[in-house]
């Protein structure tokens, strides 16, 4: 049963729903950083709700370009591949083929540790990056990622709201945007929190006593602190080594997103999933970022790339939530369990999450970041409900009630209009 969406072509449908957006091409703040007198910004842009004919006219005198894009997927066959393929199609179709997107799978040009430099020097033009891997260089970003642990947790609705809130809060936090600017990068989506975190263990681990003395592979310093607070030992281990470590009993659990573990076959050796029902674990959030070449593109090309971020967001959510359903299915197939953490674990997790979030934000110089995220989260929770994206059952039955044709384009449209449109290149 395949609950991961196909990489079908979807139009950029976030158009014509707000009349004032027609003015954005002339009055929005630019993320491209181009000087108005620069040759790089030669030519005119187009309104967000422009027809394809109007876009074609704006691009008529522009030379074709090719952009190298490093998405998060390891290959075209990956369950994460739509995160690259959908964006490629959105950009190429909207540009009438004048922009070619060359996808580079598996971080083949630059690893996550090197991708910032590769974007800045032009080896890569667009990329999924992981600022959370270097919190010392992205302290404000890390503060928001840590604050994610204080938001409600559920398989569908809360994950959608948390991700939308993360995008909005990042755009509303100047210190986050400045961290990208300092590295000569252009944020297109300044925070993608992706899926919530779960434990994947060789044996069920739901109570406080279960946590004590266990060794958990973690992906961030913040998650490591939360694990320690619960009486377990965090282990720093690269993801490709995790399967064998679980198989040999070197670690008891992996703590992370379910999507990559579906692809890695983790549930063959760790089929017991533990999930949060309230506050959760700090996320190793990512971002979609552009570099040197994007900043030098004509404004109309920048607008096409930026407008595709609506598709980027909705596709990401379809992939990561669809993967959750697949993970539940695989866990059951391997005689595993899917259980919420006990109340004692949840209460301690929530209490420490708030303490850690406030401390991290204060140290990063963004003490208001947690409250900004919380307010945005509450607003987006309402929007998600209004759009009909409620949870239709428990996490343990997600494989039974989650629709195979789930589509979050409407949420992507709303997010673009509310949080991103004012940053559209001009």
RODO-2510 file (C-alpha; in nm, 4 decimals, decimal comma):
residues 426
     n   res          X          Y          Z
     1     x     0,0000     0,0000     0,0000
     2     x     0,1670     0,3172    -0,1161
     3     x     0,0666     0,6237     0,0773
     4     x     0,3479     0,8400    -0,0534
     5     x     0,2152     1,0830    -0,3125
     6     x     0,3317     1,0586    -0,6693
     7     x     0,5446     1,3313    -0,8218
     8     x     0,2636     1,4542    -1,0442
     9     x     0,2636     1,7946    -1,2053
    10     x     0,0680     2,0503    -1,0092
    11     x     0,0101     2,4079    -1,1223
    12     x     0,1026     2,7000    -0,9052
    13     x    -0,2563     2,7491    -0,7973
    14     x    -0,1868     3,0141    -0,5370
    15     x    -0,3183     3,2854    -0,7676
    16     x    -0,6088     3,5226    -0,8045
    17     x    -0,7476     3,4632    -0,4559
    18     x    -0,6441     3,7939    -0,3059
    19     x    -0,6852     4,0889    -0,5368
    20     x    -0,4219     4,2986    -0,3662
    21     x    -0,1552     4,0458    -0,4600
    22     x    -0,1546     4,1951    -0,8071
    23     x     0,0288     4,4881    -0,6544
    24     x     0,3000     4,2789    -0,4948
    25     x     0,5343     4,2855    -0,7910
    26     x     0,5644     4,6582    -0,7512
    27     x     0,5586     4,7084    -0,3752
    28     x     0,6845     4,3936    -0,2012
    29     x     1,0120     4,3713    -0,0147
    30     x     1,2713     4,1813    -0,2133
    31     x     1,4523     3,8703    -0,0954
    32     x     1,6829     3,8776    -0,3962
    33     x     1,9053     4,1563    -0,2776
    34     x     1,9348     4,3132    -0,6215
    35     x     2,0104     4,6829    -0,6569
    36     x     1,7437     4,8505    -0,8686
    37     x     2,0127     4,9922    -1,0999
    38     x     2,1896     4,6604    -1,1431
    39     x     2,2052     4,4879    -1,4790
    40     x     2,1246     4,1671    -1,2937
    41     x     1,7691     4,2898    -1,2316
    42     x     1,7166     4,3944    -1,5938
    43     x     1,3662     4,3460    -1,7250
    44     x     1,0359     4,3657    -1,5505
    45     x     0,8649     4,1238    -1,3211
    46     x     0,5022     4,0163    -1,3191
    47     x     0,2154     4,0198    -1,0725
    48     x     0,1652     3,7130    -0,8549
    49     x    -0,1745     3,6446    -1,0138
    50     x    -0,0549     3,7074    -1,3702
    51     x    -0,1760     3,4841    -1,6515
    52     x     0,0672     3,2538    -1,8269
    53     x     0,0539     3,4811    -2,1321
    54     x     0,1614     3,7761    -1,9169
    55     x     0,4440     3,5732    -1,7672
    56     x     0,5585     3,4589    -2,1110
    57     x     0,5680     3,8230    -2,2208
    58     x     0,7773     3,9202    -1,9178
    59     x     1,0259     3,6448    -2,0014
    60     x     1,0289     3,6949    -2,3774
    61     x     1,3648     3,8733    -2,3994
    62     x     1,5418     3,6762    -2,1267
    63     x     1,8058     3,4156    -2,1997
    64     x     1,7371     3,0579    -2,0841
    65     x     1,9071     2,9557    -1,7598
    66     x     1,9809     2,6309    -1,5777
    67     x     1,9650     2,6069    -1,1988
    68     x     2,1233     2,3277    -0,9952
    69     x     1,8931     2,2123    -0,7156
    70     x     1,9904     1,9848    -0,4264
    71     x     1,6713     1,8583    -0,2588
    72     x     1,6680     1,6339     0,0463
    73     x     1,6163     1,3039    -0,1383
    74     x     1,8960     1,0573    -0,2031
    75     x     1,7649     0,9488    -0,5451
    76     x     1,4812     0,9850    -0,7912
    77     x     1,3341     0,6634    -0,6466
    78     x     1,3328     0,7962    -0,2897
    79     x     1,0023     0,8492    -0,1106
    80     x     1,1281     1,2054    -0,0628
    81     x     1,1848     1,2540    -0,4365
    82     x     0,8652     1,4611    -0,4918
    83     x     1,0307     1,7319    -0,2819
    84     x     1,2603     1,7830    -0,5789
    85     x     1,0518     1,6703    -0,8748
    86     x     0,7428     1,8796    -0,7986
    87     x     0,9480     2,1946    -0,7567
    88     x     1,1338     2,1276    -1,0809
    89     x     0,8076     2,0900    -1,2736
    90     x     0,6496     2,3950    -1,1125
    91     x     0,9452     2,6161    -1,2074
    92     x     0,9939     2,4770    -1,5568
    93     x     0,6252     2,4926    -1,6500
    94     x     0,5720     2,8407    -1,5064
    95     x     0,8776     2,9661    -1,6974
    96     x     0,7619     2,8095    -2,0231
    97     x     1,0789     2,6012    -2,0257
    98     x     1,3144     2,8998    -2,0077
    99     x     1,4370     2,7858    -1,6661
   100     x     1,5747     2,4328    -1,6527
   101     x     1,6129     2,2795    -1,3070
   102     x     1,8943     2,0259    -1,2860
   103     x     1,8290     1,8102    -0,9793
   104     x     2,1354     1,6803    -0,7959
   105     x     2,0391     1,3840    -0,5789
   106     x     2,2041     1,2659    -0,2612
   107     x     2,3927     1,5885    -0,1836
   108     x     2,6350     1,4871    -0,4591
   109     x     2,7833     1,8352    -0,4981
   110     x     2,7892     1,9428    -0,1349
   111     x     2,7069     1,7715     0,1933
   112     x     2,4853     1,9426     0,4479
   113     x     2,8030     2,0602     0,6210
   114     x     2,9285     2,2253     0,3001
   115     x     2,6117     2,3302     0,1190
   116     x     2,6084     2,6881     0,2518
   117     x     2,9482     2,7521     0,0955
   118     x     2,8416     2,5788    -0,2260
   119     x     2,5388     2,8071    -0,2546
   120     x     2,7436     3,1177    -0,1828
   121     x     3,0110     3,0358    -0,4431
   122     x     2,7692     2,9158    -0,7106
   123     x     2,8342     2,5410    -0,7196
   124     x     2,4698     2,4906    -0,6166
   125     x     2,1887     2,7364    -0,6905
   126     x     1,8958     2,6074    -0,4815
   127     x     1,9100     2,3595    -0,1955
   128     x     1,7443     2,2053     0,1042
   129     x     1,9783     2,2976     0,3877
   130     x     1,9967     2,2047     0,7560
   131     x     2,0889     2,5118     0,9623
   132     x     1,9938     2,3167     1,2750
   133     x     2,3097     2,1073     1,2272
   134     x     2,5188     2,4166     1,3091
   135     x     2,3322     2,5944     1,5917
   136     x     2,6342     2,8097     1,6760
   137     x     2,6117     2,9645     1,3276
   138     x     2,2312     2,9833     1,3282
   139     x     2,1373     3,0524     1,6916
   140     x     1,8091     3,2329     1,6150
   141     x     1,7057     2,9585     1,3728
   142     x     1,7970     2,6980     1,6341
   143     x     1,5859     2,8808     1,8916
   144     x     1,2781     2,8501     1,6712
   145     x     1,3512     2,4834     1,6008
   146     x     1,3844     2,4184     1,9730
   147     x     1,0581     2,6039     2,0403
   148     x     0,8832     2,3605     1,8026
   149     x     0,8954     2,1115     2,0895
   150     x     0,6402     2,3204     2,2830
   151     x     0,3689     2,2994     2,0150
   152     x     0,0890     2,0384     2,0211
   153     x     0,1592     1,7097     1,8486
   154     x    -0,0725     1,4987     1,6328
   155     x    -0,0206     1,2922     1,3174
   156     x    -0,1735     1,5379     1,0703
   157     x    -0,3349     1,8616     1,1915
   158     x    -0,0709     1,9676     1,4418
   159     x     0,2165     1,8873     1,2072
   160     x     0,0592     2,1014     0,9360
   161     x     0,0016     2,3883     1,1789
   162     x     0,3520     2,3628     1,3270
   163     x     0,5169     2,3752     0,9861
   164     x     0,3115     2,6721     0,8690
   165     x     0,3827     2,8475     1,1982
   166     x     0,7545     2,7813     1,1582
   167     x     0,7587     2,9434     0,8149
   168     x     0,5663     3,2466     0,9394
   169     x     0,7684     3,2865     1,2590
   170     x     1,0973     3,2624     1,0687
   171     x     0,9903     3,5367     0,8264
   172     x     0,8812     3,7473     1,1239
   173     x     1,2131     3,7086     1,3082
   174     x     1,4728     3,9462     1,1584
   175     x     1,7569     3,7689     1,3364
   176     x     1,6781     3,4451     1,1501
   177     x     1,6828     3,6206     0,8134
   178     x     2,0064     3,7992     0,9055
   179     x     2,1774     3,4656     0,9714
   180     x     2,1149     3,3634     0,6102
   181     x     2,2190     3,7048     0,4822
   182     x     2,5469     3,6865     0,6738
   183     x     2,6306     3,3758     0,4725
   184     x     2,5286     3,5452     0,1462
   185     x     2,2274     3,3168     0,1146
   186     x     1,8689     3,4000     0,0187
   187     x     1,5982     3,2214     0,2202
   188     x     1,3096     3,1018     0,0049
   189     x     1,1468     2,9086     0,2875
   190     x     1,3444     3,0117     0,5974
   191     x     1,2252     2,7168     0,8045
   192     x     1,0883     2,3739     0,7099
   193     x     1,0245     2,1740     1,0243
   194     x     0,8957     1,8709     0,8259
   195     x     0,7636     1,5824     1,0373
   196     x     0,7376     1,5581     1,4128
   197     x     0,9747     1,3295     1,6000
   198     x     0,8995     0,9796     1,7272
   199     x     1,0976     0,7045     1,8947
   200     x     1,1620     0,3873     1,6965
   201     x     1,2765     0,1152     1,9339
   202     x     1,3617    -0,2524     1,9371
   203     x     1,1266    -0,2865     2,2378
   204     x     0,8294    -0,0667     2,3397
   205     x     0,9315     0,2418     2,5360
   206     x     0,6389     0,4419     2,6701
   207     x     0,6858     0,4900     3,0478
   208     x     0,9453     0,6884     3,2407
   209     x     1,0931     0,3627     3,3688
   210     x     1,1269     0,2422     3,0096
   211     x     1,3377     0,5493     2,9244
   212     x     1,5826     0,5144     3,2102
   213     x     1,9184     0,3783     3,0968
   214     x     1,8234     0,3455     2,7310
   215     x     2,0512     0,4703     2,4519
   216     x     1,8850     0,6795     2,1823
   217     x     2,0356     0,8016     1,8594
   218     x     1,9564     1,1759     1,8325
   219     x     2,0075     1,4357     1,5601
   220     x     2,0436     1,7593     1,7551
   221     x     2,1887     1,8951     2,0766
   222     x     1,8442     2,0112     2,1929
   223     x     1,6949     1,6648     2,1435
   224     x     1,9913     1,5212     2,3328
   225     x     1,9156     1,7444     2,6318
   226     x     1,5525     1,6355     2,6306
   227     x     1,6541     1,2688     2,6177
   228     x     1,8924     1,3180     2,9082
   229     x     1,6189     1,4867     3,1120
   230     x     1,4070     1,1735     3,0680
   231     x     1,6831     0,9514     3,2052
   232     x     1,8158     0,8103     2,8786
   233     x     2,1516     0,8554     2,7083
   234     x     2,1737     1,0410     2,3749
   235     x     2,4074     0,8956     2,1143
   236     x     2,5503     1,0919     1,8226
   237     x     2,5452     0,8605     1,5232
   238     x     2,5168     0,9252     1,1505
   239     x     2,1862     0,8106     1,0079
   240     x     2,3318     0,5487     0,7675
   241     x     2,4887     0,3720     1,0678
   242     x     2,1649     0,3610     1,2659
   243     x     2,0105     0,0443     1,1172
   244     x     2,3112    -0,1697     1,2046
   245     x     2,3396    -0,0118     1,5504
   246     x     1,9762    -0,1001     1,6217
   247     x     2,0248    -0,4474     1,4800
   248     x     2,3252    -0,5132     1,7028
   249     x     2,1720    -0,3496     2,0100
   250     x     2,4370    -0,0771     2,0232
   251     x     2,1491     0,1675     2,0564
   252     x     1,7963     0,0922     2,1724
   253     x     1,6081     0,3501     1,9671
   254     x     1,6288     0,6083     1,6964
   255     x     1,4704     0,9433     1,7730
   256     x     1,3703     1,1290     1,4606
   257     x     1,1296     1,1650     1,1729
   258     x     0,9503     0,8611     1,0399
   259     x     0,9941     0,9364     0,6669
   260     x     1,3681     0,8583     0,6294
   261     x     1,3245     0,5498     0,8451
   262     x     1,0597     0,4145     0,6095
   263     x     1,3141     0,4329     0,3307
   264     x     1,5937     0,2903     0,5472
   265     x     1,3912    -0,0139     0,6564
   266     x     1,4368     0,0775     1,0235
   267     x     1,1113    -0,0913     1,1278
   268     x     1,2600    -0,4311     1,0470
   269     x     1,4832    -0,3910     1,3534
   270     x     1,2982    -0,1236     1,5538
   271     x     0,9247    -0,1747     1,4958
   272     x     0,7969    -0,0087     1,8128
   273     x     0,6967     0,3542     1,7598
   274     x     0,6442     0,5959     2,0475
   275     x     0,4620     0,9224     1,9787
   276     x     0,3939     1,2442     2,1656
   277     x     0,0384     1,3593     2,2207
   278     x     0,1149     1,7078     2,3495
   279     x     0,4545     1,8770     2,3474
   280     x     0,7270     1,6898     2,1640
   281     x     1,0955     1,6843     2,0758
   282     x     1,2991     1,9740     1,9350
   283     x     1,3264     1,9342     1,5589
   284     x     1,6305     1,9439     1,3343
   285     x     1,4599     2,1865     1,1003
   286     x     1,5726     2,2676     0,7487
   287     x     1,5259     2,5474     0,4976
   288     x     1,5054     2,6030     0,1233
   289     x     1,7815     2,8447     0,0341
   290     x     1,9183     3,0083    -0,2799
   291     x     2,2661     3,1336    -0,3514
   292     x     2,4810     3,3485    -0,5747
   293     x     2,3231     3,2708    -0,9113
   294     x     1,9675     3,3279    -0,7911
   295     x     2,0621     3,6733    -0,6634
   296     x     2,1928     3,7612    -1,0085
   297     x     1,8865     3,6408    -1,2011
   298     x     1,6418     3,8823    -1,3676
   299     x     1,3595     3,9626    -1,1294
   300     x     1,0997     3,7663    -1,3307
   301     x     1,3071     3,4501    -1,2942
   302     x     1,3465     3,5134    -0,9214
   303     x     0,9698     3,5513    -0,8932
   304     x     0,9065     3,2200    -1,0679
   305     x     1,1400     3,0380    -0,8308
   306     x     0,9990     3,2134    -0,5256
   307     x     0,6377     3,1468    -0,6268
   308     x     0,7164     2,7750    -0,6495
   309     x     0,7688     2,7686    -0,2730
   310     x     0,3945     2,7200    -0,2279
   311     x     0,4365     2,3888    -0,4086
   312     x     0,7512     2,3133    -0,2094
   313     x     0,5642     2,3472     0,1195
   314     x     0,2570     2,1460     0,0233
   315     x     0,4628     1,8686    -0,1349
   316     x     0,6854     1,8428     0,1714
   317     x     0,3828     1,7983     0,3950
   318     x     0,2247     1,5398     0,1665
   319     x     0,5480     1,3416     0,1664
   320     x     0,6251     1,3492     0,5395
   321     x     0,2698     1,2802     0,6587
   322     x     0,2174     1,0131     0,3954
   323     x     0,5372     0,8531     0,5203
   324     x     0,3948     0,8420     0,8725
   325     x     0,1098     0,6244     0,7489
   326     x     0,3604     0,4021     0,5732
   327     x     0,5704     0,3816     0,8918
   328     x     0,2702     0,2663     1,0960
   329     x     0,1986     0,0059     0,8307
   330     x     0,5595    -0,1201     0,8364
   331     x     0,5731    -0,1278     1,2164
   332     x     0,2620    -0,3468     1,2306
   333     x     0,3956    -0,5721     0,9552
   334     x     0,7023    -0,6360     1,1733
   335     x     0,4937    -0,7182     1,4837
   336     x     0,5626    -0,3785     1,6373
   337     x     0,3463    -0,1332     1,8257
   338     x     0,2463     0,2310     1,7886
   339     x     0,1757     0,3859     2,1285
   340     x     0,1616     0,7345     2,2804
   341     x     0,4040     0,8117     2,5609
   342     x     0,2586     0,7726     2,9104
   343     x     0,1316     1,0819     3,0904
   344     x     0,4399     1,0907     3,3134
   345     x     0,6718     1,1051     3,0116
   346     x     0,4526     1,3586     2,8360
   347     x     0,4306     1,5951     3,1336
   348     x     0,8062     1,5861     3,1966
   349     x     0,8740     1,6280     2,8251
   350     x     0,6437     1,9309     2,8050
   351     x     0,7882     2,0963     3,1160
   352     x     1,1479     2,0599     3,0002
   353     x     1,0586     2,1608     2,6449
   354     x     0,9386     2,5004     2,7665
   355     x     1,2412     2,5499     2,9923
   356     x     1,4845     2,4570     2,7147
   357     x     1,2970     2,6664     2,4574
   358     x     1,3020     2,9812     2,6705
   359     x     1,6679     2,9340     2,7639
   360     x     1,7768     2,8751     2,4033
   361     x     1,5818     3,1769     2,2752
   362     x     1,7236     3,4066     2,5413
   363     x     2,0788     3,2914     2,4718
   364     x     2,0261     3,3480     2,0980
   365     x     1,9045     3,7029     2,1556
   366     x     1,5491     3,6291     2,0406
   367     x     1,3576     3,5963     2,3695
   368     x     1,0242     3,6529     2,1967
   369     x     1,0722     3,3709     1,9435
   370     x     0,8806     3,1061     2,1437
   371     x     0,5796     3,3343     2,1901
   372     x     0,5897     3,4361     1,8225
   373     x     0,5846     3,0698     1,7240
   374     x     0,3112     2,9839     1,9748
   375     x     0,0831     3,2608     1,8485
   376     x     0,1397     3,1598     1,4873
   377     x     0,0798     2,7965     1,5791
   378     x    -0,2587     2,8715     1,7334
   379     x    -0,3629     3,0744     1,4284
   380     x    -0,2587     2,8033     1,1848
   381     x    -0,4293     2,5347     1,3915
   382     x    -0,7554     2,7218     1,3248
   383     x    -0,6765     2,7521     0,9548
   384     x    -0,5955     2,3819     0,9282
   385     x    -0,9283     2,2954     1,0914
   386     x    -1,1184     2,5315     0,8628
   387     x    -0,9592     2,3617     0,5622
   388     x    -1,0802     2,0230     0,6870
   389     x    -0,7379     1,8762     0,7647
   390     x    -0,8365     1,7388     1,1058
   391     x    -0,7055     1,4100     1,2386
   392     x    -0,9630     1,1439     1,1591
   393     x    -0,8350     0,8903     1,4093
   394     x    -0,5447     0,7869     1,6319
   395     x    -0,1794     0,7675     1,5305
   396     x    -0,1866     0,3890     1,5747
   397     x    -0,4523     0,3604     1,3031
   398     x    -0,3057     0,6202     1,0683
   399     x    -0,2426     0,3601     0,8016
   400     x    -0,6170     0,2881     0,7963
   401     x    -0,7682     0,6376     0,7909
   402     x    -0,5120     0,8584     0,6168
   403     x    -0,6237     0,9246     0,2566
   404     x    -0,3873     0,8189    -0,0193
   405     x    -0,4800     1,1267    -0,2217
   406     x    -0,4168     1,3800     0,0572
   407     x    -0,3402     1,7201    -0,0919
   408     x    -0,2262     2,0309     0,0950
   409     x    -0,2173     2,2799    -0,1915
   410     x    -0,4823     2,4999    -0,0266
   411     x    -0,2698     2,5295     0,2862
   412     x     0,0348     2,6100     0,0754
   413     x    -0,1662     2,8839    -0,0957
   414     x    -0,2804     3,0363     0,2331
   415     x     0,0707     3,0239     0,3746
   416     x     0,2148     3,1967     0,0701
   417     x    -0,0448     3,4719     0,0829
   418     x    -0,0212     3,5308     0,4574
   419     x     0,3468     3,4816     0,5349
   420     x     0,5506     3,4837     0,2143
   421     x     0,3968     3,7141    -0,0467
   422     x     0,5343     4,0318     0,1085
   423     x     0,8862     3,8917     0,0638
   424     x     0,8361     3,8222    -0,3063
   425     x     1,1230     3,9629    -0,5188
   426     x     1,0563     4,2959    -0,6848
***
